[in-house]
Amino acid sequence: MKQMTVGEFKAQFSSVLDEVMKGNSIQILYGRAKKPVAQLTKIEEKTKKKRIPGLYKDYGPYWEDESFEITPEWLFDDMNDLM
């Protein structure tokens, strides 16, 4: 891992980004004590897992009863108890 001060980082910003895009990590040092305050690393792109169609086909539908309907009366029936 490469280390550089804030001043060096500001002066070489473009080349630092090139290094990070290549996969190198860079640590930024701050102050007279050159205390590490930040680290630049490349962001790894997440790969999506391939979806397998029909994986949950044996579990059935969420609503068992097809005649079930959500009506305003059913939905707000107990709403008066809350107020």
Secondary structure, DSSP 8 states (H G I E B T S, - for coil): -EEEEHHHHHHTHHHHHHHHHTT--EEEEETTTTEEEEEE------------TTTTGGG--S-S-TT----HHHHTTTHHHH-
